[in-house]
């Protein structure tokens, strides 16, 4: 664990080393901070804490981490109850910088969502995801035949690493949007741990095949496509988006708990059907592009750009679904 202090409010924070270089929220003041590496954290002096009573010092027995949101809310409730008994008002004592996520939108939400990838970080990742494969294709025309085998090995390794990072970053987009943010997050401060990226890819692809395999197996064993195959397909379409969101936010296969999924769909049925429709439209768009795909570098470039841009927006809306309906979803993400 890396131990450091928020430069804005002086809050002591613990964070896993895999978060080094990433932009996160201070659990106290909600200010955006960059997690330093261990060496920088050790050498950095403790910032001056603003004068006056501080909630974080008054309740210093509770040491918060970047991801410990539920515990923070419980502490605030305890603090409010104790201060109410003593006649104190913690809001008057300490008014940390507040982040009003919904008010960050400059345009109506149905317009603003299309600007989600257009933050500096989002544009960097669009260039990364679209540009590197295109660059490798172009370079393949200029590599001498004697070096082609080495080039194929290197390009395969780079493609695999990019593939892993892509899964991790889009999951970060969902988690960041679930916290209420409306623009693509930072992600390239430092390369995430390979095991973390691999775990994210396994969760994402595994969730997809979890719902796809019953359909495939039924068709393979019965050798027909009938009403049962259709019902299995409908069930997969309905359950996949909420399962995908749940497994990412829980960061565990426990997100596939049938009780969690059924309760979540029941409590948010009509808004959730809108999310399902978005997933169907995205899948249809990708399928249409594949059917119309022409063997040209330019078309491949356009295809990747459109798909990744749409993936950014879908990841954002998926995370915002949780942010807006988290009270109805009733997910205990600390367990």
Protein Blocks (a to p, Z undefined) as FASTA:
>chain_A
ZZdddfklopacdddfklgoiacddfklopacddddfklmmmpccddddedjdfklmmmm
bccdfklmmlmmmmmmmmmmmmmmnopafklmpccddddfklmpmbdfklmmmmmmmpmk
lmmmmmmmmmmmmmmmmmmmmgcfklmmmmmmmmmmmmmmmmmmmmmmmmmmmmmmmnop
abdcdfklpccdfklmmmmmmmmmmmmmmmmmmmmmmmmmnopacfklmmmmmmmmmmmm
mmmmmmmmnopaklmpmklmmmmmmmmmmmmmmmmmmmmmmmmmmmmmmmmpccdfklmm
mmmmmmmmmmmmmmmmmmmmmmmmmmmnopafkZZ
